[in-house]
Amino acid sequence: FISELFKLQMLTESIMYDCIEYLLRDKTGEESLEYLYRLLRTIGKELDTKANEKE
């Protein structure tokens, strides 16, 4: 759901990076890692492209 909001430009890159950081903090939660995988698979390319454009 969050990734869809990002695709619609309703959430910023900063918010998405905060979500990724939050999910990485929970090192024992298999559920968190699974959600992180889905999130990066959905928006990872777009985040990477936007980061490269800023450089």
Secondary structure as GFF3:
##gff-version 3
##sequence-region A 1 55
A	DSSP	alpha_helix	2	7	.	.	.	ID=ss1
A	DSSP	alpha_helix	13	25	.	.	.	ID=ss2
A	DSSP	alpha_helix	30	54	.	.	.	ID=ss3
###
